[in-house]
């Protein structure tokens, strides 16, 4: 099950892009990012170069603020602006660094593309991750802002990342406090620092 989870992580990380033309639809953008991420992973660059390139790919497209707010939900309601800002920053760094580094643990898989459903400024794109031993569904929710589509949630085999994070955050706050959650995120961000060797 661990390898399946890691491959799901690969699917998540592979779907983010640096930038997209305003007239590109969400399916076209998703396809561009998948191909770009595979090119990076399969390149002859060293690990540090791949980490940097994949991080840039992620940072430009994933709306981590939207994902973090979906995940933290009620825990942000009575927090100070400084606490919320710190949480959003830590979540962004945690998500990007963790998933980019896990992406590099595996050979790039193949992808197939399903339907694109667009409803105003919200879209859903269906894809499948295909490996020699398995295939599974990964669906992306994207939102258009200022002419650019950005991912706000991802479902792997029908399970929402936002809901997964929400369960983790609820448990962490119940066990400790919101400040304890911030401390845990800080520790995770530090542990996920790119290898400089």
N, C-alpha and C positions, 0 to 999 in steps of 0.2 A: 504494500500500500504506500510505502514511503516514496518509491520511484514514481508512482502515479501522481502523488501530490506534487512532487518536484516537477514532473512534466506539465502539470497544470500551471505551476508557477512560470514555467517557460512560456506557456501560451499567453499568460498575463503580460509578462515583460515584453513579449515580442510585438505587442499591439500598439505601442506608443510611438508617436512621431515628433520630429522637431517642428515642422511647419507644413502647412498645406495651402494650396491655392484656394482662394475663396470660392471658386466654382466647382471644386472637387467635392463629390458626395462622400458620405461616411464610409460606404463600402470601398470606394476607390482609395480613400485615405488608409483604411485598415489594411488593404492589400499592399499598399506602398510600404507601410511600416513593417508588416510581416516579412516582405522581401528584403527590406533594408536590414532588419535585425538578423536575418539568416546570413546575409552577406557579411555582416560584422563578425558573427560567431564563427563563420567558416574561413575568415581571412587569416593570413599568416602573421597578423599583428600579435604582439605579446599581450599577456593578460591585462596589464595596466592600460594599454591602449584600447583594448576591447571594452574594459570597464568604463573608461571615459566616453567612448563613442556611444555605448548603450545608455549610459546615464544621460547624455545630451539628448538622445532619442526620446527617452522617457520624459524628461523635464519639460520638453516643449509641447507635449500633447496631453498628458494625463492631468486631469483636474483633481489633484489630490485634496484641495480644499473642499470640494463638493463631496468627495468620497469620505473624507474625515468627518465632515459635518453629519453625513448620513450615519456614519458609524458611531460617533460620540453622542449624537442626538441630545437627550435630556441633560447630559452631564455638562454641556456648554451653556445651558440656559442662565445659570446664576453666577457664571464666572466673569472675572474682570476681563477687560479688553486685552490686557497683557497676558493673562493666562491663556486666553483663546488663541492669541497670536503665537505664543510659544508652542501650544499644542499643535496647531496647524503646521508650523515649521518643523517640529520634531516628527510628526506623522509623515510629512513629505519626504524628509531625509531617510527615515526608516523604510518607507515603502520603496523608494527608488533604489537605495543601496542594497537592501536585502534581496529584492527580486532580480536586480541586474546581476549580482554575484551568483545567485542560484542559476540564472540563465546560462552562465558559462560552464556549469558542471555537465552539461549535456550537449550532444550533437544537435544541430538544428533539425527539427522535424519538417515534414511537409504539411501544407495547409490546404483545405478545401473551403470554398466560400458558398454560403447559402444566401438566404433572403436579406434584403435591406428594406426595412420598414421605416419610413420617415413621416412624422406627424408634426408639422411646423418646425420648431427648433429642437426637437428631440428625435433621436433615431435609435434603431436597434439593428445590429449587424450580427448575423449568425455565421459561425465558422466551425470547422472541425480541425483538431490537431491529429495528424496521422503519423504514427511511428511504426517500425516493423512489427511490433507486437500488439498494438492497440490503436484505438481512435476514440476521441471523445469530444463532446460539444463544448464550445466556448462562445458565449454570446456577449456582445458589448453594447452598453447603453452610452450614447454620445449626445452631447448638447452643443448647439451652435451658438457661439458668442462672438460678436464683432467679425462675423464671416468665417470663423474657423470652428471646426468640429473638435471637441475634446471629450475624452472618455470620463464618465462620471461613476460608472459601476461596471463590474464584469461578473458574469455568471459562468462557473465551471460545472458542467453536468447539472445545471439547474440550481446551483448553490451560489448565492450572491456574496461577493467579497465584503460588501458593506455590512451585510447581516452577520457574516462570520466575525468581522472586526467588532461589531456591536456587542456580540455575545462575550468576546474576550474583554472588551472595555468594561462592560457591566460587571463581569466577575472581578476584574481588577479593582474597580472602585468600591464594590461591595466588601471586598476583602481588606482594603486599605483605605484609600481616599483618592480624590482627583489628583492631589499632589503626588501621591504614590504612583499613579498612572504616568504622570509626567516623568517621575524618576525612572520608571521602567523603560519608557520610550527613550530617554537620554542614554540609558545603559545599552539598549539595543542599537541605537545609532552609533555609539562609540564602538561596539563590538563588530558592526558591519562596515567599519572604515576600510577602504580599499587597501589591499596589500601593496606596500611600497617597494617590496623587494624585487 
